[in-house]
Every structure is written in structure tokens, then in C-alpha cells.
Amino acid sequence: MVQAAAKVLAMSAVRLLEDEDARDAAMAEFQSRTAKDPIPPLCDYDPPIHFRWPEYVTTARGRDWWIPKDMDGA
């Protein structure tokens, strides 16, 4: 399913690169949609930087990852 979706997106991009009429129509639709009711930025919250990140380690089984505990023991 992911490969089929990638093919559709790739062919759409190629069509827009090759077909000037399709590119103009897409730009006209974009401008008409954004002129009426502009969508505000969807990221209207603080970035989620408080999550713990995995550390990559080498074990007897090979390369692996684990999520270390916070400094406060959480």
C-alpha cells in the first residue's frame, strides 16, 4: 500500500513538472482556496522536546537501542 501511494505521489509530481496547464490549474486552485479562508499555522503549540530519546548500544546480541530513565527516575 505504501509503495502504491509513493507511485501515485511520484507520478503526480512528474505530471506537474511536465504539464504547464496542470501546474497553472493547481496554483489557481491553491490561490483560490487560501484567499477565501486562510488556514492558520497548524503548529500552534510548543515543540514536544521533553520526550526521552533512545540511546544506541552494542550488546552481545548486536546493535540495539533502549530508552534511559530520566534524571529524576521517571
PyMOL CGO cylinders between C-alpha atoms (Angstrom):
from pymol import cmd
from pymol.cgo import CYLINDER

trace = [
    CYLINDER, 0.00, 0.00, 0.00, 2.83, 2.40, 0.85, 0.3, 1, 1, 1, 1, 1, 1,
    CYLINDER, 2.83, 2.40, 0.85, 4.57, 1.65, -2.44, 0.3, 1, 1, 1, 1, 1, 1,
    CYLINDER, 4.57, 1.65, -2.44, 1.36, 2.28, -4.39, 0.3, 1, 1, 1, 1, 1, 1,
    CYLINDER, 1.36, 2.28, -4.39, 0.90, 5.61, -2.60, 0.3, 1, 1, 1, 1, 1, 1,
    CYLINDER, 0.90, 5.61, -2.60, 4.52, 6.54, -3.36, 0.3, 1, 1, 1, 1, 1, 1,
    CYLINDER, 4.52, 6.54, -3.36, 3.97, 5.76, -7.04, 0.3, 1, 1, 1, 1, 1, 1,
    CYLINDER, 3.97, 5.76, -7.04, 0.84, 7.93, -7.16, 0.3, 1, 1, 1, 1, 1, 1,
    CYLINDER, 0.84, 7.93, -7.16, 2.61, 10.86, -5.48, 0.3, 1, 1, 1, 1, 1, 1,
    CYLINDER, 2.61, 10.86, -5.48, 5.64, 10.49, -7.75, 0.3, 1, 1, 1, 1, 1, 1,
    CYLINDER, 5.64, 10.49, -7.75, 3.53, 10.42, -10.90, 0.3, 1, 1, 1, 1, 1, 1,
    CYLINDER, 3.53, 10.42, -10.90, 1.56, 13.44, -9.71, 0.3, 1, 1, 1, 1, 1, 1,
    CYLINDER, 1.56, 13.44, -9.71, 4.80, 15.36, -9.17, 0.3, 1, 1, 1, 1, 1, 1,
    CYLINDER, 4.80, 15.36, -9.17, 6.11, 14.33, -12.59, 0.3, 1, 1, 1, 1, 1, 1,
    CYLINDER, 6.11, 14.33, -12.59, 2.86, 15.41, -14.22, 0.3, 1, 1, 1, 1, 1, 1,
    CYLINDER, 2.86, 15.41, -14.22, 3.02, 18.81, -12.56, 0.3, 1, 1, 1, 1, 1, 1,
    CYLINDER, 3.02, 18.81, -12.56, 6.62, 19.22, -13.66, 0.3, 1, 1, 1, 1, 1, 1,
    CYLINDER, 6.62, 19.22, -13.66, 5.82, 18.33, -17.27, 0.3, 1, 1, 1, 1, 1, 1,
    CYLINDER, 5.82, 18.33, -17.27, 2.34, 19.81, -17.79, 0.3, 1, 1, 1, 1, 1, 1,
    CYLINDER, 2.34, 19.81, -17.79, 2.21, 23.59, -17.56, 0.3, 1, 1, 1, 1, 1, 1,
    CYLINDER, 2.21, 23.59, -17.56, -1.61, 23.67, -17.77, 0.3, 1, 1, 1, 1, 1, 1,
    CYLINDER, -1.61, 23.67, -17.77, -1.93, 21.27, -14.83, 0.3, 1, 1, 1, 1, 1, 1,
    CYLINDER, -1.93, 21.27, -14.83, 0.62, 23.32, -12.87, 0.3, 1, 1, 1, 1, 1, 1,
    CYLINDER, 0.62, 23.32, -12.87, -1.29, 26.55, -13.56, 0.3, 1, 1, 1, 1, 1, 1,
    CYLINDER, -1.29, 26.55, -13.56, -4.60, 24.91, -12.60, 0.3, 1, 1, 1, 1, 1, 1,
    CYLINDER, -4.60, 24.91, -12.60, -3.10, 23.61, -9.35, 0.3, 1, 1, 1, 1, 1, 1,
    CYLINDER, -3.10, 23.61, -9.35, -1.70, 27.03, -8.48, 0.3, 1, 1, 1, 1, 1, 1,
    CYLINDER, -1.70, 27.03, -8.48, -5.02, 28.73, -9.30, 0.3, 1, 1, 1, 1, 1, 1,
    CYLINDER, -5.02, 28.73, -9.30, -6.87, 26.26, -7.05, 0.3, 1, 1, 1, 1, 1, 1,
    CYLINDER, -6.87, 26.26, -7.05, -4.35, 26.81, -4.26, 0.3, 1, 1, 1, 1, 1, 1,
    CYLINDER, -4.35, 26.81, -4.26, -4.68, 30.58, -4.50, 0.3, 1, 1, 1, 1, 1, 1,
    CYLINDER, -4.68, 30.58, -4.50, -8.48, 30.45, -4.58, 0.3, 1, 1, 1, 1, 1, 1,
    CYLINDER, -8.48, 30.45, -4.58, -8.64, 28.16, -1.55, 0.3, 1, 1, 1, 1, 1, 1,
    CYLINDER, -8.64, 28.16, -1.55, -6.19, 30.19, 0.52, 0.3, 1, 1, 1, 1, 1, 1,
    CYLINDER, -6.19, 30.19, 0.52, -7.65, 33.58, -0.44, 0.3, 1, 1, 1, 1, 1, 1,
    CYLINDER, -7.65, 33.58, -0.44, -11.12, 32.82, 1.00, 0.3, 1, 1, 1, 1, 1, 1,
    CYLINDER, -11.12, 32.82, 1.00, -10.29, 31.33, 4.36, 0.3, 1, 1, 1, 1, 1, 1,
    CYLINDER, -10.29, 31.33, 4.36, -6.56, 31.12, 5.04, 0.3, 1, 1, 1, 1, 1, 1,
    CYLINDER, -6.56, 31.12, 5.04, -5.59, 28.23, 7.28, 0.3, 1, 1, 1, 1, 1, 1,
    CYLINDER, -5.59, 28.23, 7.28, -3.51, 29.38, 10.25, 0.3, 1, 1, 1, 1, 1, 1,
    CYLINDER, -3.51, 29.38, 10.25, -0.29, 27.52, 11.04, 0.3, 1, 1, 1, 1, 1, 1,
    CYLINDER, -0.29, 27.52, 11.04, -1.22, 24.12, 12.47, 0.3, 1, 1, 1, 1, 1, 1,
    CYLINDER, -1.22, 24.12, 12.47, 1.71, 24.07, 14.87, 0.3, 1, 1, 1, 1, 1, 1,
    CYLINDER, 1.71, 24.07, 14.87, 0.26, 26.48, 17.42, 0.3, 1, 1, 1, 1, 1, 1,
    CYLINDER, 0.26, 26.48, 17.42, 1.79, 24.70, 20.41, 0.3, 1, 1, 1, 1, 1, 1,
    CYLINDER, 1.79, 24.70, 20.41, 5.23, 24.38, 21.95, 0.3, 1, 1, 1, 1, 1, 1,
    CYLINDER, 5.23, 24.38, 21.95, 7.51, 21.81, 20.32, 0.3, 1, 1, 1, 1, 1, 1,
    CYLINDER, 7.51, 21.81, 20.32, 7.45, 18.40, 22.07, 0.3, 1, 1, 1, 1, 1, 1,
    CYLINDER, 7.45, 18.40, 22.07, 11.09, 18.38, 23.17, 0.3, 1, 1, 1, 1, 1, 1,
    CYLINDER, 11.09, 18.38, 23.17, 10.55, 16.83, 26.61, 0.3, 1, 1, 1, 1, 1, 1,
    CYLINDER, 10.55, 16.83, 26.61, 10.47, 13.22, 25.37, 0.3, 1, 1, 1, 1, 1, 1,
    CYLINDER, 10.47, 13.22, 25.37, 13.33, 10.90, 26.16, 0.3, 1, 1, 1, 1, 1, 1,
    CYLINDER, 13.33, 10.90, 26.16, 15.44, 9.81, 23.18, 0.3, 1, 1, 1, 1, 1, 1,
    CYLINDER, 15.44, 9.81, 23.18, 16.75, 6.28, 22.64, 0.3, 1, 1, 1, 1, 1, 1,
    CYLINDER, 16.75, 6.28, 22.64, 20.40, 5.53, 23.11, 0.3, 1, 1, 1, 1, 1, 1,
    CYLINDER, 20.40, 5.53, 23.11, 22.06, 3.07, 20.78, 0.3, 1, 1, 1, 1, 1, 1,
    CYLINDER, 22.06, 3.07, 20.78, 24.23, 0.43, 22.41, 0.3, 1, 1, 1, 1, 1, 1,
    CYLINDER, 24.23, 0.43, 22.41, 26.16, -2.65, 21.34, 0.3, 1, 1, 1, 1, 1, 1,
    CYLINDER, 26.16, -2.65, 21.34, 25.24, -5.80, 23.25, 0.3, 1, 1, 1, 1, 1, 1,
    CYLINDER, 25.24, -5.80, 23.25, 26.11, -9.48, 22.91, 0.3, 1, 1, 1, 1, 1, 1,
    CYLINDER, 26.11, -9.48, 22.91, 23.15, -9.76, 20.51, 0.3, 1, 1, 1, 1, 1, 1,
    CYLINDER, 23.15, -9.76, 20.51, 24.41, -6.89, 18.36, 0.3, 1, 1, 1, 1, 1, 1,
    CYLINDER, 24.41, -6.89, 18.36, 23.46, -3.25, 17.97, 0.3, 1, 1, 1, 1, 1, 1,
    CYLINDER, 23.46, -3.25, 17.97, 20.28, -2.29, 19.83, 0.3, 1, 1, 1, 1, 1, 1,
    CYLINDER, 20.28, -2.29, 19.83, 18.59, 0.68, 21.45, 0.3, 1, 1, 1, 1, 1, 1,
    CYLINDER, 18.59, 0.68, 21.45, 17.00, 1.45, 24.80, 0.3, 1, 1, 1, 1, 1, 1,
    CYLINDER, 17.00, 1.45, 24.80, 15.35, 4.46, 26.40, 0.3, 1, 1, 1, 1, 1, 1,
    CYLINDER, 15.35, 4.46, 26.40, 17.22, 5.58, 29.52, 0.3, 1, 1, 1, 1, 1, 1,
    CYLINDER, 17.22, 5.58, 29.52, 15.43, 6.78, 32.62, 0.3, 1, 1, 1, 1, 1, 1,
    CYLINDER, 15.43, 6.78, 32.62, 15.18, 10.50, 33.31, 0.3, 1, 1, 1, 1, 1, 1,
    CYLINDER, 15.18, 10.50, 33.31, 17.45, 12.11, 35.85, 0.3, 1, 1, 1, 1, 1, 1,
    CYLINDER, 17.45, 12.11, 35.85, 14.53, 12.27, 38.29, 0.3, 1, 1, 1, 1, 1, 1,
    CYLINDER, 14.53, 12.27, 38.29, 13.98, 8.49, 37.94, 0.3, 1, 1, 1, 1, 1, 1,
    CYLINDER, 13.98, 8.49, 37.94, 10.82, 8.59, 35.82, 0.3, 1, 1, 1, 1, 1, 1,
]
cmd.load_cgo(trace, "trace")
